[in-house]
Amino acid sequence: MQMTKFKTLDDLGDITGKVALVRVDLNLPMHEGSASDVTRVEAARPTILELTGKGAKVLLLAHFGRPKGQRSSVLSTSMVQGDVERVLGKEIMFIPEVAGPVAQQAIGILGNGDIGLMDNVRFWPGEEANDPQFAASIAALGDFYVNDAFSAAHRAHATTEGLAHLLPAYAGRAMEAELTALDAALGNPQKPVAAVVGGAKVSTKLAVLENLVGKVQHLIIGGGMANTFLAARGVNVGKSLCEHDLTDTVNRIMDEADRAGCTVHLPYDVVVAKEFAANPPSLRICNVHEVAADEMILDIGPLAVETLGDVLKTCRTLVWNGPLGAFETPPFDAATMALARIAAALTQEGSLVSVAGGGDTVAALAQAGVAGEMTYVSTAGGAFLEWMEGRELPGVAALSK
């Protein structure tokens, strides 16, 4: 996957009084009427403030929930207006439309450097249908388009993809950072490259595994997925979460890895218990060949972690998606925490470029206290996964046209 050339905010000339249509991700988790996490607003802040600082009128385009082309008061972006104002430290005008005379009038009222928040773009069926007429009606409001929502870049919608063909299009600062990091991880990485792929099921990460075996030198399998790989190799995994019907698929991936010169790392010691609960009395560490019929594998063992740490010390690049064990329940977070700290230490000393992404991964790195010590942590879920699968993301491709 080669880096696509795209324009950034550095390519903008004088934008005083110009109208910027900026696609951001404001799909925030809510609790009792306000956002419980404003990370996505913080990610968009540098772009928004840079544009307002240069005198542009900034119109924010975003979706909120899944209204399926119908207006809904509880899914209006006005629900997050207060949170956005707090993060930006600026007042914002709410605009209940995304096109037409009401929106035009609002732009007339906005001063240079002011911000308008348009209503939920998904209230209009034309958004998810990527309807050219709908996109054109929004484009008519603006002078240029900025996409700063990588997390929505895997969707070919009117405001993530359509607008980029109708106006001069630029990547915002968060989008630029994301694309630069992803390029350093799998586009043109420093080798050797290691990938940690965890999670419950192989079936949800098949395309990722198939793409990675041809691109990385070390593939580290964790989570419930590792049990499926071990079972395919003839290991008795007891009561562990395992997709026994995928044996042929796993063996095909292992063969492909062999041909591509990619080493697949499976744990040889594991943490097992008879029940899945926090700190169960039946907890023990054993060799993978010693798992009893009534036990389940819930994490990889300390020897395996030490070996994987040694592998990372020989690598220059790491891509991480998914935990090594059932990390939400202690002590089955131990392996993930330990390997995350090793990766962070290697990153800090400058020997490793580490890029991680996906919801569980972000939570696990935060739990280990190292989210800020990796080279780049992507908060995008689906888009990050599709990128790991080697797929072209419509929102990104449109920026490079």
Residue, then its C-alpha position, 0 to 999 in steps of 0.5 A: m500500500q503506497m502513500t497517496k499524495f494529498k494536499t494539507l493545510d500547508d497548501l492553502g493560500d490566503i483564506t480570509g473570509k473563505v468558507a471551509l467545509v470541514r468534515v470531523d468526527l463528533n460521534l461522541p459517546m454520551h452519558e446523561g446528556s453530555a459527552s463521556d469522552v471528547t477525544r474526537v473533538e480534541a483530535a479535530r481542534p488543531t485543524i479547526l483553530e488553524l482555519t479560524g486563526k487564518g480568518a476562514k468561516v468554518l462549517l463543521l460537518a459531522h454525523f451523530g448516531r444512526p438516524k437512517g435518513q430521518r430527523s431525530s431530536v436526540l440525534s441532532t449534533s446540537m447535543v454535542q455543541g456544548d462539548v465542542e465549545r468547551v474543547l475549542g474554547k469558542e462559541i459556535m453557531f448551530i445551523p439546523e440544515v446542511a444546505g439551502p437558504v437557511a445555511q446560506q443566511a447563517i454564513g452571512i451572519l458568521g464573521n471571519g474566524d467564526i464557527g458554525l456546526m451543521d446538523n447531523v448529515r445523516f438526517w438526509p438520505g443523500e449522505e449515506a447514498n453519496d448522492p451527487q445532488f446532495a453533495a453539490s447542494i452542500a458544496a455550494l456553500g463552501d470555497f474548499y473542503v477539509n477532511d479531518a475524520f479518518s475514522a469515517a474514511h472507510r465510508a463513501h458518503a457525501t461528506t466523506e467522499g463526494l465533496a472531495h470531487l466538487l471542491p479543492a480538497y485538503a487533509g486536516r491535521a489529524m487526517e494528515a498525522e494518521l496517514t503519515a503514521l500509517d504509511a510509516a507502519l505498512g506503506n513504506p516501513q523500516k524493516p523488520v516489521a512486527a504485527v500484533v493481532g489479537g481479539a476473540k475470533v480469527s473470522t473477524k480478522l481473516a482479511v487482516l491476517e491474509n494481508l499482513v503475512g505478505k507485508v510483515q516479518h513477524l506476526i504475533i497472534g494473541g487473544g482467542m485467535a491464538n487458540t484457533f491457531l494452536a488447535a489447528r496445530g494439533v494442540n488440545v485447547g480444552k474449553s477455550l474459545c476456539e473456532h475449530d471449523l477454521t483449521d484449514t483456513v489457519n493452515r493456509i495462512m501459516d503456509e502463506a506466511d512460510r512462503a513469504g518469509c513471515t514468522v508466525h509467533l504462537p504462545y508456548d506457555v499460557v494462563v489457564a483457569k476453569e472459569f472465566a472470572a477475576n482472579p479465579p482460584s483455579l488459575r495456573i500457568c502451563n505449557v500449551h500442551e498441558v491444558a486440561a480438558d476442563e480448562m480455558i486459555l485466557d492469556i499468554g504466559p510470561l515466557a511467551v511475553e519475554t520471547l515476544g519482547d526479544v522479537l520486538k527488540t530486533c524490529r524497527t516497526l510495530v503495528w498493533n491491533g487487539p489484546l493478547g488476552a482477556f484484558e478486561t478481567p485481571p489478571f488476564d491483562a498481564a501479557t498485554m500490559a507487559l508487551a505494551r510497556i516493552a513496545a513503549a520503552l523501545t519507542q521512547e528510546g528511538s529503536l521502534v516505530s509503533v502504530a496501534g489502533g482499534g477500540d480494545t487496543v486503545a483501551a488496553l494501552a491506556q490501561a498500561g499507561v503507555a498510550g502517550e508513549m507509542t509513536y501513534v495511536s489511532t482511535a479509528g475502529g473500522a477504518f483502521l481495520e480496513w486499512m490493515e486489510g490493505r483496502e483502499l479507503p474511499g475518503v482517503a482516495a478522494l483526497s488524492k485525486 
